[in-house]
Amino acid sequence: MKEVYTQKELDIVLKILARSQTTAPVEISFGYVDSSNICRNGIVLKNAAPAIIEMLIKEKCLLSLTAQGVHVTIL
């Protein structure tokens, strides 16, 4: 399990925050529980406007839709 978030992850969170000022509210989770019931660090979108998703795609993030929400992976 990684202990800290990377600078790239922090930058993406700040971009989400900045972009959300002109979109609908964004619900985001910092961390999640995996299928083995282990807590993991990560960025998970619970609710976000399409403009946020488009911005993340342009930033070359991998987005994975799960039952928990959209997991954001920074490349």
Secondary structure in CASP SS format (residue, H / E / C, confidence):
PFRMAT SS
TARGET T0000
AUTHOR 0000-0000-0000
METHOD secondary structure of the structure
MODEL  1
M C 1.00
K C 1.00
E C 1.00
V C 1.00
Y C 1.00
T C 1.00
Q H 1.00
K H 1.00
E H 1.00
L H 1.00
D H 1.00
I H 1.00
V H 1.00
L H 1.00
K H 1.00
I H 1.00
L H 1.00
A H 1.00
R H 1.00
S H 1.00
Q H 1.00
T H 1.00
T C 1.00
A C 1.00
P C 1.00
V C 1.00
E E 1.00
I E 1.00
S E 1.00
F E 1.00
G E 1.00
Y E 1.00
V E 1.00
D C 1.00
S C 1.00
S C 1.00
N C 1.00
I C 1.00
C E 1.00
R E 1.00
N E 1.00
G E 1.00
I E 1.00
V E 1.00
L E 1.00
K E 1.00
N E 1.00
A C 1.00
A C 1.00
P H 1.00
A H 1.00
I H 1.00
I H 1.00
E H 1.00
M H 1.00
L H 1.00
I H 1.00
K H 1.00
E C 1.00
K C 1.00
C E 1.00
L E 1.00
L E 1.00
S E 1.00
L E 1.00
T E 1.00
A C 1.00
Q C 1.00
G E 1.00
V E 1.00
H E 1.00
V E 1.00
T E 1.00
I E 1.00
L C 1.00
END
